[in-house]
Amino acid sequence: MMQVKTLAVDLGDRGYNIVVGCGVLEQIPVYLKPLKLSRRCLLVTNSTVDALYGDRVRRVLHEGGYDVATCCVEDSETAKSLDNASRLYDAALEHGLDRLSAVIALGGGVVGDLAGFVAATYMRGVPFIQLPTTLLAQVDSSVGGKVAVNHPLVKNIIGAFYQPRIVISDISTLKTLPLQELRAGLAEVIKYGVIWDRNFFTYLSKNVSSILSYDQEILQNIIVRSCEIKAEIVEADEKEEGLRMVLNYGHSFGHAVETLGNYEEFRHGEAVAIGMVAAARIAQHLGKISPSEVDMIRDLINSAGLPTVIPSDYSREKIINVLFYDKKNRGRKVTLVLPRKVGQVEIYRVKSISELTCAWEF
Protein backbone atom coordinates (compact mmCIF):
# COMPACT_ATOMS: atom_id res chain seq x y z
CA MET A 1 0.00 0.00 0.00
CA MET A 2 1.32 3.43 -0.97
CA GLN A 3 2.36 5.51 2.02
CA VAL A 4 1.55 9.20 2.39
CA LYS A 5 4.65 11.37 2.06
CA THR A 6 5.02 14.76 3.72
CA LEU A 7 7.57 17.41 2.73
CA ALA A 8 8.29 20.61 4.63
CA VAL A 9 8.87 23.95 2.93
CA ASP A 10 11.12 25.82 5.37
CA LEU A 11 10.27 29.52 5.23
CA GLY A 12 10.28 30.30 8.92
CA ASP A 13 6.86 31.44 10.13
CA ARG A 14 5.57 31.16 6.54
CA GLY A 15 6.63 27.53 6.23
CA TYR A 16 4.17 24.75 5.47
CA ASN A 17 3.84 21.08 4.64
CA ILE A 18 3.11 19.39 1.33
CA VAL A 19 1.18 16.14 1.74
CA VAL A 20 1.25 13.67 -1.18
CA GLY A 21 -0.70 10.42 -1.20
CA CYS A 22 -3.79 8.53 -2.34
CA GLY A 23 -7.04 9.28 -0.52
CA VAL A 24 -5.72 12.21 1.50
CA LEU A 25 -8.75 14.35 0.62
CA GLU A 26 -10.67 12.21 3.13
CA GLN A 27 -8.29 13.43 5.84
CA ILE A 28 -8.54 17.19 5.20
CA PRO A 29 -9.81 18.12 8.70
CA VAL A 30 -6.95 16.18 10.30
CA TYR A 31 -4.43 18.28 8.37
CA LEU A 32 -6.31 21.55 8.97
CA LYS A 33 -6.80 21.14 12.72
CA PRO A 34 -3.28 22.33 13.72
CA LEU A 35 -3.81 25.51 11.69
CA LYS A 36 -6.53 26.72 14.13
CA LEU A 37 -8.79 28.16 11.47
CA SER A 38 -12.18 29.67 12.14
CA ARG A 39 -15.27 27.67 11.21
CA ARG A 40 -16.30 29.46 8.04
CA CYS A 41 -14.39 28.91 4.82
CA LEU A 42 -14.70 29.57 1.10
CA LEU A 43 -14.16 26.69 -1.35
CA VAL A 44 -13.06 27.89 -4.79
CA THR A 45 -13.28 25.44 -7.67
CA ASN A 46 -14.48 25.12 -11.26
CA SER A 47 -17.52 23.35 -12.65
CA THR A 48 -15.56 20.33 -13.90
CA VAL A 49 -13.74 19.64 -10.63
CA ASP A 50 -16.80 20.49 -8.55
CA ALA A 51 -18.79 17.76 -10.33
CA LEU A 52 -16.03 15.23 -9.57
CA TYR A 53 -14.88 16.15 -6.07
CA GLY A 54 -16.92 19.07 -4.75
CA ASP A 55 -19.52 17.06 -2.82
CA ARG A 56 -16.81 14.85 -1.34
CA VAL A 57 -14.71 17.77 -0.11
CA ARG A 58 -17.76 19.63 1.24
CA ARG A 59 -18.87 16.47 3.11
CA VAL A 60 -15.43 15.95 4.64
CA LEU A 61 -15.17 19.59 5.68
CA HIS A 62 -18.71 19.58 7.11
CA GLU A 63 -17.96 16.43 9.11
CA GLY A 64 -14.87 18.22 10.41
CA GLY A 65 -16.99 21.11 11.70
CA TYR A 66 -16.50 23.63 8.88
CA ASP A 67 -19.21 25.82 7.36
CA VAL A 68 -18.42 25.91 3.65
CA ALA A 69 -19.51 28.33 0.96
CA THR A 70 -18.60 27.36 -2.62
CA CYS A 71 -17.74 29.63 -5.52
CA CYS A 72 -17.35 28.04 -8.98
CA VAL A 73 -15.55 29.69 -11.87
CA GLU A 74 -15.25 28.67 -15.50
CA ASP A 75 -12.88 25.84 -16.40
CA SER A 76 -10.54 28.06 -18.41
CA GLU A 77 -7.46 30.26 -18.10
CA THR A 78 -9.83 33.20 -18.60
CA ALA A 79 -11.12 32.54 -15.07
CA LYS A 80 -7.98 34.26 -13.71
CA SER A 81 -9.53 37.71 -13.97
CA LEU A 82 -10.16 40.69 -11.72
CA ASP A 83 -13.88 40.24 -12.40
CA ASN A 84 -13.79 36.76 -10.90
CA ALA A 85 -11.66 37.98 -8.00
CA SER A 86 -14.41 40.52 -7.28
CA ARG A 87 -17.01 37.73 -7.32
CA LEU A 88 -14.96 35.82 -4.77
CA TYR A 89 -14.65 38.89 -2.52
CA ASP A 90 -18.45 39.18 -2.66
CA ALA A 91 -18.85 35.53 -1.69
CA ALA A 92 -16.36 35.89 1.18
CA LEU A 93 -18.21 38.91 2.54
CA GLU A 94 -21.63 37.33 2.16
CA HIS A 95 -20.46 34.21 4.01
CA GLY A 96 -18.90 36.26 6.80
CA LEU A 97 -15.27 35.19 6.39
CA ASP A 98 -12.94 36.71 8.96
CA ARG A 99 -9.15 36.87 9.20
CA LEU A 100 -8.89 33.28 10.42
CA SER A 101 -11.19 31.93 7.69
CA ALA A 102 -9.59 29.87 4.96
CA VAL A 103 -9.88 30.26 1.22
CA ILE A 104 -9.55 26.71 -0.11
CA ALA A 105 -8.54 26.06 -3.74
CA LEU A 106 -9.82 22.77 -5.20
CA GLY A 107 -8.62 22.34 -8.77
CA GLY A 108 -5.73 23.09 -11.06
CA GLY A 109 -3.37 26.01 -11.44
CA VAL A 110 -6.01 28.50 -12.58
CA VAL A 111 -8.18 27.90 -9.53
CA GLY A 112 -5.14 27.96 -7.24
CA ASP A 113 -3.77 31.20 -8.66
CA LEU A 114 -7.14 32.96 -8.49
CA ALA A 115 -8.06 31.70 -5.02
CA GLY A 116 -4.57 32.52 -3.73
CA PHE A 117 -4.77 36.06 -5.10
CA VAL A 118 -8.08 36.55 -3.30
CA ALA A 119 -6.69 35.03 -0.08
CA ALA A 120 -3.68 37.35 -0.26
CA THR A 121 -5.79 40.49 -0.66
CA TYR A 122 -9.04 39.84 1.24
CA MET A 123 -8.69 41.57 4.63
CA ARG A 124 -5.00 41.99 3.70
CA GLY A 125 -4.48 38.25 3.89
CA VAL A 126 -6.38 35.22 5.17
CA PRO A 127 -5.28 31.55 5.37
CA PHE A 128 -4.92 29.85 1.99
CA ILE A 129 -5.25 26.08 1.52
CA GLN A 130 -4.27 24.24 -1.68
CA LEU A 131 -6.04 21.03 -2.78
CA PRO A 132 -4.50 20.60 -6.25
CA THR A 133 -6.19 18.07 -8.55
CA THR A 134 -4.00 18.27 -11.69
CA LEU A 135 -0.43 17.12 -12.19
CA LEU A 136 0.65 20.63 -13.13
CA ALA A 137 -0.79 22.07 -9.93
CA GLN A 138 0.58 19.28 -7.74
CA VAL A 139 4.15 19.67 -9.01
CA ASP A 140 4.31 23.40 -9.58
CA SER A 141 1.63 26.04 -9.14
CA SER A 142 0.40 24.93 -5.70
CA VAL A 143 3.92 25.22 -4.24
CA GLY A 144 5.95 28.38 -3.77
CA GLY A 145 3.37 31.07 -3.10
CA LYS A 146 3.00 32.77 -6.49
CA VAL A 147 -0.62 33.89 -6.89
CA ALA A 148 -2.00 36.05 -9.66
CA VAL A 149 -4.66 37.00 -12.16
CA ASN A 150 -4.13 37.85 -15.82
CA HIS A 151 -4.24 41.15 -17.70
CA PRO A 152 -5.44 41.07 -21.32
CA LEU A 153 -1.93 42.08 -22.45
CA VAL A 154 0.11 39.67 -20.35
CA LYS A 155 -0.29 36.64 -18.11
CA ASN A 156 0.10 36.76 -14.31
CA ILE A 157 1.07 40.43 -14.21
CA ILE A 158 -1.28 41.25 -11.28
CA GLY A 159 -0.32 39.18 -8.26
CA ALA A 160 1.61 38.62 -5.07
CA PHE A 161 3.90 36.24 -3.23
CA TYR A 162 1.59 34.56 -0.71
CA GLN A 163 2.35 31.15 0.73
CA PRO A 164 -0.35 28.54 1.43
CA ARG A 165 -0.76 27.17 4.93
CA ILE A 166 -0.72 23.59 3.60
CA VAL A 167 -0.80 21.74 0.27
CA ILE A 168 -2.75 18.46 0.19
CA SER A 169 -2.14 16.57 -3.07
CA ASP A 170 -4.35 13.53 -3.58
CA ILE A 171 -2.80 11.43 -6.36
CA SER A 172 -6.09 9.56 -6.88
CA THR A 173 -7.59 12.72 -8.41
CA LEU A 174 -5.22 12.30 -11.36
CA LYS A 175 -7.20 9.21 -12.44
CA THR A 176 -9.92 11.53 -13.73
CA LEU A 177 -7.47 13.89 -15.41
CA PRO A 178 -7.64 13.76 -19.23
CA LEU A 179 -4.43 12.49 -20.85
CA GLN A 180 -3.80 15.84 -22.55
CA GLU A 181 -3.87 17.55 -19.14
CA LEU A 182 -1.52 14.93 -17.71
CA ARG A 183 0.89 15.58 -20.58
CA ALA A 184 0.67 19.32 -19.91
CA GLY A 185 1.59 18.79 -16.28
CA LEU A 186 4.50 16.59 -17.28
CA ALA A 187 6.05 19.60 -19.05
CA GLU A 188 6.67 21.26 -15.68
CA VAL A 189 8.13 18.01 -14.32
CA ILE A 190 10.55 17.82 -17.26
CA LYS A 191 11.50 21.43 -16.51
CA TYR A 192 12.76 20.41 -13.05
CA GLY A 193 15.02 17.80 -14.59
CA VAL A 194 16.51 20.31 -17.05
CA ILE A 195 17.11 23.09 -14.54
CA TRP A 196 18.24 21.08 -11.50
CA ASP A 197 18.59 17.31 -11.58
CA ARG A 198 20.03 15.31 -14.47
CA ASN A 199 19.34 12.00 -12.70
CA PHE A 200 15.68 12.98 -12.39
CA PHE A 201 15.64 13.83 -16.11
CA THR A 202 17.00 10.34 -16.83
CA TYR A 203 14.34 8.79 -14.56
CA LEU A 204 11.64 10.64 -16.51
CA SER A 205 13.07 9.48 -19.82
CA LYS A 206 12.94 5.86 -18.65
CA ASN A 207 9.45 6.09 -17.16
CA VAL A 208 7.53 8.45 -19.44
CA SER A 209 5.26 5.68 -20.74
CA SER A 210 4.40 4.57 -17.18
CA ILE A 211 3.67 8.17 -16.22
CA LEU A 212 1.31 8.51 -19.17
CA SER A 213 -0.32 5.23 -18.08
CA TYR A 214 -1.17 6.82 -14.70
CA ASP A 215 1.13 4.55 -12.67
CA GLN A 216 0.32 5.74 -9.12
CA GLU A 217 3.68 4.89 -7.55
CA ILE A 218 5.70 6.60 -10.26
CA LEU A 219 3.36 9.59 -10.19
CA GLN A 220 3.97 9.93 -6.45
CA ASN A 221 7.72 9.71 -7.04
CA ILE A 222 7.77 12.48 -9.65
CA ILE A 223 5.41 14.72 -7.66
CA VAL A 224 7.52 14.38 -4.51
CA ARG A 225 10.81 14.98 -6.34
CA SER A 226 9.40 17.98 -8.22
CA CYS A 227 8.17 19.49 -4.96
CA GLU A 228 11.53 18.82 -3.28
CA ILE A 229 13.33 20.71 -6.04
CA LYS A 230 10.91 23.61 -6.01
CA ALA A 231 10.99 23.81 -2.21
CA GLU A 232 14.78 23.92 -2.21
CA ILE A 233 14.79 26.79 -4.70
CA VAL A 234 11.99 28.73 -2.98
CA GLU A 235 13.65 28.35 0.43
CA ALA A 236 16.78 29.97 -1.02
CA ASP A 237 14.95 32.75 -2.89
CA GLU A 238 11.31 33.15 -1.91
CA LYS A 239 10.57 36.33 -3.85
CA GLU A 240 12.45 35.67 -7.07
CA GLU A 241 15.32 38.05 -6.56
CA GLY A 242 17.80 35.69 -8.21
CA LEU A 243 17.92 31.90 -8.08
CA ARG A 244 14.15 31.37 -8.21
CA MET A 245 14.10 32.83 -11.71
CA VAL A 246 15.42 29.48 -12.98
CA LEU A 247 11.92 28.07 -12.36
CA ASN A 248 10.80 30.20 -15.30
CA TYR A 249 12.71 28.07 -17.81
CA GLY A 250 10.46 27.83 -20.86
CA HIS A 251 8.01 30.37 -19.50
CA SER A 252 9.06 33.51 -21.37
CA PHE A 253 8.24 32.16 -24.81
CA GLY A 254 5.55 29.98 -23.23
CA HIS A 255 3.66 32.93 -21.80
CA ALA A 256 3.98 34.75 -25.13
CA VAL A 257 2.43 31.76 -26.93
CA GLU A 258 -0.37 31.61 -24.35
CA THR A 259 -1.05 35.32 -24.65
CA LEU A 260 -1.24 35.31 -28.45
CA GLY A 261 -3.55 32.30 -28.26
CA ASN A 262 -5.85 34.24 -25.90
CA TYR A 263 -5.10 31.64 -23.19
CA GLU A 264 -7.29 29.17 -25.10
CA GLU A 265 -5.25 27.61 -27.94
CA PHE A 266 -2.58 26.03 -25.71
CA ARG A 267 -2.62 24.64 -22.21
CA HIS A 268 0.00 26.21 -19.93
CA GLY A 269 2.21 23.12 -19.95
CA GLU A 270 2.00 22.82 -23.73
CA ALA A 271 3.13 26.42 -24.10
CA VAL A 272 5.97 25.86 -21.61
CA ALA A 273 7.09 22.83 -23.64
CA ILE A 274 7.34 25.02 -26.73
CA GLY A 275 9.18 27.63 -24.68
CA MET A 276 11.71 25.14 -23.30
CA VAL A 277 12.71 24.06 -26.79
CA ALA A 278 12.83 27.68 -28.00
CA ALA A 279 15.16 28.63 -25.12
CA ALA A 280 17.34 25.58 -25.81
CA ARG A 281 17.68 26.58 -29.46
CA ILE A 282 18.77 30.09 -28.47
CA ALA A 283 21.28 28.62 -26.02
CA GLN A 284 22.66 26.38 -28.78
CA HIS A 285 23.08 29.31 -31.20
CA LEU A 286 24.89 31.23 -28.45
CA GLY A 287 27.26 28.29 -27.94
CA LYS A 288 26.05 27.63 -24.40
CA ILE A 289 24.78 24.07 -24.90
CA SER A 290 25.70 21.22 -27.23
CA PRO A 291 23.32 20.06 -29.97
CA SER A 292 23.14 16.61 -28.36
CA GLU A 293 21.86 18.08 -25.10
CA VAL A 294 19.23 20.10 -27.01
CA ASP A 295 18.19 16.87 -28.73
CA MET A 296 17.79 15.17 -25.33
CA ILE A 297 15.48 17.94 -24.13
CA ARG A 298 13.44 18.00 -27.33
CA ASP A 299 13.20 14.20 -27.51
CA LEU A 300 11.82 13.85 -23.98
CA ILE A 301 9.29 16.60 -24.62
CA ASN A 302 8.31 14.84 -27.84
CA SER A 303 7.98 11.48 -26.10
CA ALA A 304 5.63 13.11 -23.59
CA GLY A 305 3.39 14.01 -26.52
CA LEU A 306 3.98 17.74 -26.14
CA PRO A 307 4.50 20.38 -28.85
CA THR A 308 8.01 21.67 -29.52
CA VAL A 309 7.54 24.34 -32.23
CA ILE A 310 6.14 27.87 -32.12
CA PRO A 311 3.07 27.87 -34.41
CA SER A 312 3.83 29.24 -37.85
CA ASP A 313 0.87 31.64 -37.69
CA TYR A 314 2.28 33.31 -34.57
CA SER A 315 4.44 36.08 -36.02
CA ARG A 316 7.94 36.63 -34.68
CA GLU A 317 7.21 40.32 -34.22
CA LYS A 318 4.19 39.68 -31.98
CA ILE A 319 5.97 37.00 -29.92
CA ILE A 320 8.98 39.26 -29.36
CA ASN A 321 6.75 42.19 -28.47
CA VAL A 322 5.04 40.16 -25.73
CA LEU A 323 8.45 39.06 -24.42
CA PHE A 324 9.20 42.66 -23.49
CA TYR A 325 6.36 42.60 -20.95
CA ASP A 326 7.84 39.62 -19.08
CA LYS A 327 8.15 40.11 -15.31
CA LYS A 328 11.74 38.79 -15.29
CA ASN A 329 12.94 41.67 -17.46
CA ARG A 330 15.14 44.40 -16.03
CA GLY A 331 15.54 47.80 -17.65
CA ARG A 332 13.48 46.72 -20.69
CA LYS A 333 16.01 44.00 -21.46
CA VAL A 334 14.50 40.59 -22.14
CA THR A 335 15.70 38.03 -19.61
CA LEU A 336 15.71 34.32 -20.45
CA VAL A 337 16.56 31.14 -18.60
CA LEU A 338 18.88 29.18 -20.88
CA PRO A 339 20.12 25.60 -20.42
CA ARG A 340 23.87 24.93 -20.32
CA LYS A 341 23.28 21.18 -20.13
CA VAL A 342 20.59 18.95 -18.71
CA GLY A 343 20.62 19.73 -15.00
CA GLN A 344 22.09 23.24 -15.27
CA VAL A 345 20.75 26.57 -16.52
CA GLU A 346 21.74 30.23 -16.40
CA ILE A 347 19.90 33.55 -16.38
CA TYR A 348 20.73 35.49 -19.53
CA ARG A 349 20.04 39.12 -20.49
CA VAL A 350 19.37 39.24 -24.21
CA LYS A 351 21.69 41.63 -26.06
CA SER A 352 19.85 41.94 -29.37
CA ILE A 353 16.62 41.00 -31.10
CA SER A 354 18.61 38.74 -33.42
CA GLU A 355 19.35 36.44 -30.47
CA LEU A 356 15.63 35.96 -29.92
CA THR A 357 15.00 35.03 -33.54
CA CYS A 358 17.21 31.97 -33.07
CA ALA A 359 14.21 30.38 -31.37
CA TRP A 360 12.71 29.82 -34.83
CA GLU A 361 15.86 28.29 -36.36
CA PHE A 362 16.34 24.53 -36.63
N, C-alpha and C positions, 0 to 999 in steps of 0.2 A: 504493500500500500504506500502511495506517495506521501511523504511527510511534508508538512507545511514548513516553509523556510522564511525566516525573518531577517531582514537587513536593517541596519541603523544608518541613517544619514546624520552625521555629526556636525551640527551647526549651532552648538551651544544651546541657548534657550529656544532656538527655532528648529532644533533637531526633531526628527520623527522616524518612525519605523515604516518599512515596506514589507507587507505580508504577502507571500506568494504561495498559493496552493489550490487544490481542488475542493470546492464546497465551502470556502471561507465566507461567502456571503451569508451563510446561515449563522455565522458567529459574529456578525457585525456588533451587536450590543456588548459582547465580551471585550472587543477591541476598543470600543468607544468609552466604556466605563471609566478607565483611568483618566480620560480627558476632562471629566467633570463638566460636561456640557449642560445647558439648560434643556428643558423638556421639548420645546418647540424647535422644529428644524424645517428647512426647505430642501426638497429633493428636486434636482434639476436633471432632466433627461430629454431624450427625443422620442418621437412616436414609435419608431422601430424598436428601440431598446425597452421602452415602457411596456410594449406588448409582450416582450419576452421575459423581462425580469422585474418590471415595476411592482406588480402585485406581491411578488415574493419578497422584495426588499421592504415594501411598506408593511407587510405582515411581520417580518422579523423585527423591524424597528418598533412597531406597535407593541409586540410582545415584550420588547425591552423597555417599554415605558415612554416611548417618544411619540409626540403629536406631530404628524407629518403633513405638510402641504406639498403638493406636486406642481411643478411648472414644466410643461413640455414645449420644446422648440422644434423647428423643422430639422429633418435629417439631412443637413447640407452645410457646407462651409459658410454659406450665407447667413447661417444662424448666429455667427460671431459678429453681431452688430450692436451699435449703441441703442437701437430701438428695442432689441431683445433684452439688453441689459436693463433698460427702463422698465420693461414688463416684469423682470425679476425683482427689481426694487419694489414695484407695486405689490407683488405677491408677498414679499418679505414684510412689508408694512402691514398689509391686510391680515397676515397671520400672526402679527405681533412678535416678530423675531427681535431678540435683544442682543447684547454684545457677547453673550455666552451661547447663543444659538448657532447651530452649524448650518452651513450651506453644503449640501452633499451632491457631488457630481456622479451620476450613474450613466456611463456611456464612453464614447471615444474622445479623441483630442479636442474636437469642437466643443462638446459639452463641458469638458474639463476646463478649457481655456475661458469660456464664457462664464461658467459658474465661479471659477477662481477670481476672475476680474470683479464680479459682483461681490464676492466675499471680501476682497481686498479693499473695496471702496464703500460698502454699506456700513454705516456707523464708523467709518475709518478703519474697518477691519474686524471681521468676525471669524470664528473657526471654520476651516475649509477641510472637507473630507473628500478623498478621491476613491471612487469605486470604478476603475477602468475596465471596460469590457471588450476592447480591441487590442490586438497585439501592439499596434503603434502606441496606443496610450499606455499600455502596461510597461513597455520598454523605454518610453521617452517622455511623452508630454505630461504624464502624471507625476513625474519626478523632477525636482529641481526648482519649482516655484515660479516658472515663467507663466504669466496669465495675461490674456489680451483679447481685444476685439479688432476686427479689420476696418480699414478705411478703404473707400472705393479705389484709391490710387495705389495702395500698398498694404500688404498683409501684416497683421500683428503690430501695427505702428502705435496703437493706443493700448497701453498695458502697464504692468508693474511686476516687480519681483515679490512674490507672496507665497510662502511655503505652506503646504498642507500640514494638517496635524497628524495625519496617518494616510497611507496608501494601502488599500486592500485589493489585491489582484487575484481574482478567482479564475484560474485557468480553464475551468469547465465552461465559462462563457464563450471561449473561443470556438467551441464546437458548433455554435450557431453563426459564426462569422463567415460570410461568403469568402470563397477562395481568393477573389481579387482583393478583398480587404486584408486577408492574411498576407498576401504577397506585398501589399503596400506597407504593412507593418514591418515586414522582413527587410525592407530598404533601410530603415533606421537601425536595425540590428547589424546589417552589413557595415553600415557607417562606423559603428563602434570597433569592428575589427580593423577597418582601414586606419582609423585615427589613433588606435591605442594598443591593440592586442593581435599580433600576427597569428599566434596559436589559436585564438578564438576565430579568426578569419578562416584558418584551415579547418577547424571543427565545423564551421558553417558550410564550407565547400563539400565536406564529406557527408553532411547530414541534411542537405537542402531538400532532398526528396522526402525524407522522414518528417521534416518540418511542414512541408506542404501536404503531408498526409495526416496532419494534426496529431502526431505522436506526443502524448501528454508529458512524458518524462523529458523528452528533448526540448519541448516547449518550455517547461519549467527551467531547464538548464540555461537556455538562451535568454530567458527573461531575467533570471537571477544575475547572470554574468553581465548583461547589458546594464542592469540597475547598479551593479557594483562599480562598473566603469563610470557611469554618469555620476554616482554619488562621490566617487573619488575626485572627479573633476570639479563638481559643485562645491565640495568641502574646501577645495583649494582656492576657488574663485567664484563665490556665490553670485556676484552681480556683474559678471562678464566684463571685468576690467582687463583681462589678458587671456589666461589659459582657457577659460570656458568658451572662448570664441571658437575653439577647435570643434565643438559640438555642432557648429554650423556648416561643417563640410557638406557640400552639395546643396546647401540651402539658398545661396545667393541666386544662382541660375534657377534653382527649383522654385523659389518664390516668384521670380519673374515669369516663369512658365505658368504658374498658378494664376497670377494676376492677369496675364493676357488671355487666359482661358476663363476669366470671370469666376474662378474658384469652382468651376463645374466640369471642365473638360478632363482634368487630371485629378486623381486623388493626391493627397499631400506626399505620400511615400513614393508614388509614381514620379512626381515632379522632382523629388529629391534624388531618385535614381538617375534621372536625366542629368541633374545638376552635378552629381558625383562624377559621372563620366566626362562631362564638360570641363570640370575643374581638373581632372586627370589629364585631359588632352592639353590644356593650357600648361600644366606643369611639365608635360613631356616636351612641348615646344620651347619652354624656357630652360630645358636641360636639367630639370630638377628630379625627374623620375625616369626610369628606363622603360622602353616600350613593352618589355615583358611584364613588368609590374602593372602597367596600364591594362594590358590584356587580362591579367588575373582579376583585376577589379571589374572590368567589363564582362568577363566571362561568368563570374559569380552572379552579377546583376542579371545577366541574360538567363542563367539557369534558374533564377528565382521567378522568371516570367515577367520581368519588369522592363520598361522601355529604357533605351540608352541614347536616343537621338532627339535633339530639339526639333519639333515639327517644322516642316519646310514652309508652312504658311505663317509661321511666327517670324516676322522680319527681324533681322539683326539689330536694326536701328531701334525698334520698340523694346526688344529685350535689353539692350544696353542702356536705354533710357531708364527703364525700371530699376536696373542695377544701381543707379546713382541715388535711389531712395533708400537703399539698404541700411539698416540700423548699425551695421558693423563699420560703416564708412567713417572716416575722419577727414575733416577738411575737404569734403567733396571728392576725396580720392576713393575709388572702389577698393574694397578690401575683400580678399578671397582666402579661403582655407585650401591650400594645395598639398597633395600628397607627395612625400619624398620617396616613400616605399610603403608597402602594406605594413601598417603598425606605426607609422610616423608621418605627421603632417607639419606644415608651417603656416603662419599667418603672413600673407603677402599683400603689399600695397601696390596696386596696378599702376604702372608708369605711363602707359599709353593705351588708347583705344585698340590699337593693332594687337595688343596682347590678348584682349578679350575676344577678338574675332577668331583666335586659334581654336576656340571651343567648337567651331563649325568645321574644322579641318580634320581629315581622316588620314 
